[in-house]
Amino acid sequence: MNNFGLDIWSNKNFIIEDDEIKLNYKSMPSLLEIVNNIRANHVKGPLLLRFPHLIKKQIKTLYTYFEKAIIENNYKGNFNAVFPLKVNQFPSVIEAITSQGQKYNYGLEAGSKAELILAMSKTLQGANITVNGFKDEEMLTLAFIAAQSGHKITITIEGLNELEMIIAVASKSNLKIPNIGIRVRLHSVGSGIWAKSGGMDAKFGLTSTEIIEAVKLLKNANLIQQLTMIHFHIGSQMSDIAPLKKALREAGNIYAELRKMGAESLSIINIGGGLAVEYDQHIKSNARNYSIDEFTSSVVFLLSEIMNAKNVTHPDIFTESGRFVAASHAVLITPVLELFTQDYQEKLLNFKEENPPLIEELIELNHLLNNANCIEYLHDALDHMESLFTLFDLGYIDLQDRSNAEILVHNIIKKALYLKSANPTNELEQLQIKLQERYLINASIFQSLPDYWGLGQHFPVMPIHHLNTPPLRAASLWDITCDSDGEIGFNPEKPLYLHDVNIEEEDYFLAFFNVGAYQETLGMNHNLFTHPNEYTIVINDTSYEITNAIESKNILNILDSLGYDSKKILNQLKNNLKNSEFITEKEKDDTLAKLERFLQQNGYLRTTN
């Protein structure tokens, strides 16, 4: 059985049982069962399934390990966290975040005006709100209104101009002044694709000189008591823990120095996000070199060591690890529409009464192939194939002969792969790669997996059934966009092998995992493919419930969202049909009904059963 790296990336959230992949939780439903139940209602195209219990698990894990490290290191501060809304602002996600995190006072982080309004409306009283990113006076005033409304809100300043605006708003309004944080521009840099978030050339943060000036401004405005937090962020998806340790030492010493400079209300170090998620399916290319246990222990130990040495009160620790919390909760399921080598099925052979001698030999090789002779016969078949191609180029055999040769050799190779699957030779492994299968998936990579297209970010992918059968086809995945970049090519260094199935006779579903962070918020409507149908799956002890069904936009809605007037477009199409001279009145009515039905559907293909 090939488990597609399940033991590497799934964090025991999924298991393989009875030929299918199942949720490793309570009643343990299979993904195939859930998918078939949804599709029974005539739903087509890709599906996005949300599992809120996985958000709860990640939040609990984050708090549990930090609390464990605090106890083990005799740390005097507390731990808390906020979820960055930029990671995923979709309603079902935020509902799960706030409900599952209520026990821990888990809060939200906003980086824009719209996100701040969302945070103000969704954050539970008593939970924290942090505000990051560039701000204007209007956004800062919204933060004052949040404080006035009773929220525990901290504005992180990214530059001295923002602090000057805060002072101005405070002086001319009677609103409650929110807490203030300073984003520090560290010399330390992170690791991985997003390492540019840290370092002296980073987009955000104050230099040492600017931090000193900020303290002066706060003291002069009598707002130094509002300075409660310093914040740093060295990059999302940190692959290596060493840069974090270096950043912690730097930030910890800045914190201690600020306390000595009179920032007596300073009580929090916000270490930002970056806690990595394991996306890879191959043990040789793990996405991180540390565990959650090592991460939390390192943070608490280092801050404790610095504060003890400086004789400074231990600060509370905040994180903004949104990817860690949200990535695992969402699974993208897509049907395979076509296997491009289905043209090589044996039923498509069309022999003549008299075939060329090499074709007759291929027929015999295909018929007599067995475990003992398959390597020898495979060599003969490949040799015959080259000879037949030469004969075709010289005009000695026709196109039907060439077609028969291609089908026969293709099937001989496939049979040899199956016969030797338990002990493949290097030659057969190379043939597997050469004989790649292209799987056409009913989805858009640009819409649902944009980080793959934009950054080369891998996502775990596997079929949700046929899991007791060895997958032997080296697989490339093609999406349905009209764009050559809409492909996940076969990578011999990180190979994906899938099953050889007849799509005409059965459905074949692939699942992409860990897609709950950033993919929806970054997804683009390339070719006007929009967000898939989405469902929240609540699992209990005996069954499960499919809730929060949100349909993908239909074609008319898509056009409306771009600024077109779909009513005018529909009227134009109707008039074109009514004025057509090429169909009868009855055909016009039937065609119009069909047109209106199509326009009320989403844009994904509907060729599967």
N, C-alpha and C positions, 0 to 999 in steps of 0.2 A: 504493500500500500504506500503510495506517495502522499505525504501529509502536507505538501506545499509550504513547508516551513512553519506550520501551525505552532510548533513548540517554541519558535523564535519570536514571532510577532504578536501572537494572539493574547498573551497574558492570561491564558487559561479561560478566556471568554467563550471560546468555541471548541467543540470536540467533533471528531468523526465517529459516527456510529450508524450501523445499518445502511452503509453505502452512501450516507448523506452527511452534511455538516449541520450540527445542531448548536443551539445556545446552551452553554454550560451553566444553566441557572434554573432553579425550581422545576417546572414541568418539562423543560428542555425541548421545546419545539424545534423542528427542523426548518431551515430557511426555505427549502423546497415547498413544504406544507404551507408556510405563510404566503409565499409567492403564488402558489396555485389558488389559495383562497382569495387573494386579491384579484387575480386575473380571471377568476370565475365571474366577476362582474364586468367583463368585457374591457378591462383595462389593458392597454397596449403600451409598448415602449419601455424605457428603463424605469426602475422603481428605486426610491431612496427610503430605506427603512431606518427608523430611529429606535434605539433601545435605551430609555431613560435610566434603567437600572445600572448601566455602564457609566453614566455620568455620576450617579451616586457612589459607585464603587471608587471612581478616581478621586472624587472629593474626599471621601473617607480615607483613602490611602494617603493622600497628601497631608491631611491633618494628623492622622495616626502616626505616621513616621516622623513628622516634625515634633509632635508631643513626646514620642519615644526618645528622640535625640535630646530634647530639652531636659527630660528627667535624667538621662544617662550622663549628661554633661553638667548637671546642677546649674542649669541656665536660669536666670532670674526674669527674663523677658517672656512674652507670650508670642504665639504664632497666629497670623490671620492671612487671608488671601482675598483677592478680587479676580473676577473673570473679565478679560478684555473683550469688549463687545465686538471689536474688529475681527475676532476669530470666527464668530458666527452669530449674526444678529437675528436669525430666523425665529419667529414666535415660539415654535415648538421647542427649540433649543433653550431659549431664555426661560420659558416656563419650567423646563426640567432643571435648569441651573438654579433658579431661585427656590423651587420647591424642595429639590434634593439637598440643597445647601443650607436650608433654613436652620437646621440643628447647629450649624457651625457659624452662623452669622456671615456666611459667604457673600461677598459683595460684588459690585460691578465696576469696571473701568471704562471710561469714555474718552474718545479721542476726537470728537467732532460735536457740533451743536446738536445734531439729530441724535447721536448716541447719548449725549448728556440728558436730553429730554427722555429718552428711553430708560436710562439709568434712574432718573428721578421718579419715573412712574412705576418701575419694576423692582427697585431695590427695597427690600424689607426694612422697616424701621429697626435701627440698631446695627445694621450691616453697613459696611464702608462703601463709599464711592470715591474713586480717584479719577482725576481729570488730567490726561496727558496730551501731548501734541501742541501745535501752535494755536494761539487763541487771540481773539480780539476783545474789545471791551464788552460787546454784547454777550459773548460766550462767558466771560468772567462774571458778568452780572447774573447770568443764569445760575452760576455756581453759588453766588450770594443768595439767590432766591431758594436754591436747594437747602442751604444752611438754615435760612429763615423757616423753611418748611419742616425742619427737624432732622435732616439727614446729616450723618457723619461724613462730611465731604472734605477732601483735600485737593487743592489745586497744585499741581506740580508745575513750577515755572521752568520754561525752556530757555529763557533769555531775560536780561535785565529790563527790557521794554515791557514784558508782561508783568513784572513786579511793579513797575511804575504805574501801569494801568490798574493793578489791584489796589495800590495806595490811593489812586484817584477815585476809584469806585467807592472805596471805604470812606473817603472824606466827604463825598457828596451824597451819600445815601444813608438811610437809617437801618439798612438790612444787616442781618447778622453776618459777621465776617467768617468765611470758611477757614479751615486750617490750610497752611501753606507748606508745600514741599519744594525742594530744590533738586532738579535733575543734575547730577554731577557728570562732567565729561571726564571719564577716566582715561588714563594712559593705556590701561589694559584693554586687549581686544579678545573677542570670543573665537569660536572655531566653527567651521562649516560654511554653508552657503550664505548665511546671514551674519557673518562675522563683522561686516562693516557697521553694524549697529553700535559697536564699541570703538574705542580708540580716539585719538585727538582729532581725527578728521570726521568723526561721527556727525550725523545730522543734528542731533539734539544734545543739550546739556550745557552747563556753565563750567568755564575753566576755573582754576584756583583763584586767579585774580578776580574774576567775576563773582565767585562765591563770597570772597571777602567784601566786595562792594555791596552785594546783596544784603549781607548782615548789617552793614552800615545803614543802608536804606531802611531796612526793617526797624532798626533801633531809632532812627531819626523820626520815623512815622509812628513810633510807639506800637509797632506790630510784631516785635520780636517774639512775643508770647504765642503768636500764631504759627511760628515755624516749628512744625512737629515731625517732619519727615525729610530724609534724603533718599533719593531714588537713583538707581542706575540700571542699565540694561545692556548686555554685551552680545545679544543676538538670540534669535529664535533657533530652536532645534540644535542646542549645543552638543556637539559630538564628543567633546573631550572635557573632562572636569578640571584639568590643570588651569586653563585660563580663568575659570570661575574662582578658583582659590586665590589666584593673583588679584583678581578684581575685588574680592571680599577683603583682602588685606588693605588694599588701597582705599576702598570706601569706608571700611571700619575705622581707619585712622583719620579720614576726613571727618567722620561723625564725631570721634572723640575730640578732635581739635575744635569743632564748632561748639561742642558743649563747653569747652574751656573758654571759648570766646564770649560766653554769656547767653548762648541759645539754650536756656534751661528747660524750655518746654519740648525740646527736641527729644523724641522718644521712639522713633521708628526708623528702621532701615528697610527700604523696599528694594529687594534684589531683582525686581523685574521678572520677565518670563524666561523662556529658554530651555526649561526642563524637557529633554528630548523624548520622542516617541519612537519605538522601534517599527520602522516601515519595511525593513528588508526581509526577504524570505530565505536568504542564504547566509550561512553561519560565518563565511569569510568576509562579509562586508557589513557587519553590524553598524547601526546608526549611532550608537553611543558606547562609551567604554566604562560606564558606571551604572550602578543600580540606584533606585530611589532611596534605599537605605544609606548608601555612600553619599549621595547628594545631600540629604538632610543632615547627616552626621557631620559632614564637612562644613556646611554653612554654620551650624550651631557651634561646633568646636572652635572654628576660627574666630568667629565674633566674640565668643567667650574669652578666648586667649587674648585678643586685642584689648577688650574692655578691662580685663583684669590687670593687664600690664599698664594700662593708662589710668587705672583707678576711676573708671567711668561706669555709671549704671548701665546694666545690660539693656539694649534696646529691644523693643518688640520687632519681630521679623514679619515682613509682608512679602508675598509673591504674587506674580501676575501670570501664572503658568496656564494659559488658556488651551494651548495645544494638548498638553498632558491631560487636561480635564475632558476636552470635547472630541478629540480625534476618533477614539475607539467607538463612540456611540452610534455612528452612522455607517451603513453598508449600502453600496450601490449595486443593484442587481440588474443585469442586462441580458436579454436573450441573444443568442447567436443566430443571425439571419442566414448565413451562408458559409460554407467551407469551399474555398475556391478550387480545390482539387477534386471536388465531387464529379467533375467531368471525367475522372478516371475510373468510375465504377465499372465493374465487369459487365453489368447489364448493357453498357453502351458499346460493347464490342460488336462489330459487324463484319464477320468474315465472308470471304468470297468462296465460290466453289473450289477455286484453285488459288492458294495464297503463295507469296514468295517463300522460298525455303527457310529463310531466317525467321519469318513470322511463324511458320510451322514449328520450328525449333523452340521459339518462345512459348508457344501454346503448350508444348510438351514440358518445358521447364516449369511453367506455372502449375501444371497439373501434378507433376511428380515431386515438387519441392517438399522436403521434410527437414527435421532437425539435423539429421546426419549430413545431408548434402547441401544445405541452404547456402553456405558460404561459397562453395564451388559453383553452384547454379546461379548465384547472384553475380559472380564474376562473369560467367558466360552471358548472362542477360545484359549486363552493362556493356560488354564488348559487342554484342549483337546490336544494341541500340546505336552505338557510334557508327557501325557499318551501315545500318538502315538510314541514318541521317545522311550519310555520304551518298547512298543510292538515291535518296529523294532529291538531293541537290543536283545530281547528274541526270535526273529524269527517268530513272529505271523503276521506281515505285511511285504510286499515286498518294493523294492525301489520305484516303481511307486506310491504306497500308500503314502510313505514318501514324495515324490515330490509333490503330490497333496495337502498334508497337509501343506507343507511349503508355497506353492503358495496361498492357501486359507487364512491361518493365516496372511501372509504378506499383502494381500489385505484387510483383515478386519482391520488390524492396520492402513493402509493408509487411508481407508475410515473414520475410527474414527477420525484420525487426521484432515481430511478435515471438517468433520461434526462439530468438536469442535474447529476449528481454531480461531474463534472469542473469545472463552473463554476456553483455554486449562487448563486441570487439571495438577497438579504436576506429576501425574502418566503418563499422555500422554507426557509431556515434557521429562521425563526420557526415555520413549519408543522411542521418536524421536532420542535421543542420541544413544540408543541401536541399533536402526534400521538405522544406518548411511548408506548413499549412497556414493559410491566411484565414483568420476567423473574422467575419464581418459582424460587429456588435451593434445593436440598435441603441446607440448612445452617441453623444458628442464629447470627445476628450476636452475640447475648449470650454464646454459648459460645465462638465461634472468633474474633470480632473485637470484643471488649468495649470497646477504646479508641475504636472508631468510635462506638459507642452512648454511651459515657460522656463522651468528650472531643471528639468530632468529628474524631478523627484519621483522615486519609485513608490508604488502602492502595492500591498499584497493583493494578489489576484488568484482565484482558484475556482473551479466548478463547484456547484453546490450539491452535485449528485455524481453517480458513476465512480464513487471514490474507492470501491473495492477493485476496480479495474486499473491496471497500470496505464498511465498516460504516456504515449510514445511519440506524439506528433510535436515536433519543434514548432512553436506557435508564435506568429505575429498577429497582432490585433489591429484591425482597421475599423475606424468609426464611420458613421454615415455622412459626415460633412463632406462637402465638395472641396477638399483641401488635402493635399498630399502630406501635410504635417499631422493630420489626424490619424496617427499610427503609433502603436507601441511595438517597435520592432523586436525581433528575436535577438537576444544578447547572449552569446555563448559563455560570457563570464557570469551572467545571472540568468540561466536558461529557464524558460517556461515551457513545459510540456503539457499538452492537453489531449483529449480523447478524440478518436476518429469516429464520429457519429454521423448518422444519416439524418440531416435536418428535415428532410421531407417526411420522415416517419416519427420523429420525436423532437421535443424541445430540448435545448441544451442551454443552461443558464450559467453565466459567470458572475462572480461576486468580487467587488473591489472593496477592501477593508480600510479602516482608519481614515475615512474621507470626511470626518465630521469637523475638521478644523480648516478654515480658510477656503476650501474648495467651492463652497456655495457662494461666499461673499465675493470671490474673485472670478467666478464663472461668467463667461461672456456669451452673448447670444449670436455667436458666429453661425452664419447660414440661418439665423432666426430659430435655432433650437434653444428652447428655454428650460427652466428648472423642471426636472422630472416630477411625476406624481410622487407624493411623499406621504408616509404613514408612520405613526408612532405605535410601537408594539409593547404593550404592557403585559408582562409575564407573571402569572401567579402559580400557586402550588399545583394546580390541576390542569390549567389550560393557559390561554393567552387571549388578549383582546386587541383588536386592530382599531386604533383611535386616531383622531386628528387628521383625517384624510384631507389632503390639499391637492386638488387637481392641477396638473400642468396647464399653463395658459393655452387656450385654443388659438387658432390662426387669426381670428378677428381681434382677439385681445392683444396678441403679439403686435399686430399692425397698429392698434390704438396706442400701445406703449411707446411706439417710435414717433408718434405725432401724426400718423395718418388718420383720416376719418373713415373708419371701417364701414360706416353706413353708406357713405358715398361710393366706396369701392364695391360694396355689395349691390347697390342700386345699378352701378355701371355694368356689373356682370349680368344682372338680371335683364337689363335693357339689351345687352348684346345678344343674349339668348332669345329674347322675344322678337328681335328684329332679324334673327337668322333665317336665311332662305334654305338652309340645308337639312332641316329636320322638321317633322310634322308637329302639329299642335300637341298631340299626346306625348311625343318624345320631348318636347320642350318642357312640359310639366314634370315628367320623370327626371329629366336632366337637372332641372332647377331644384327639385327635392334632393337629389344626390349632391349637388353643389352645396346647398345649405347644410346638409349633414356633414360634409367634409370640413366645412369652415368652422364647425362647432367642435372639431376634434383637435388634439394637439398635433404638432408637426412631426412627431416621430413616425417611423414606418410601421405599417400594420400588416406585414406579410406573414407573421407567425400566427399559429392557430389560437 
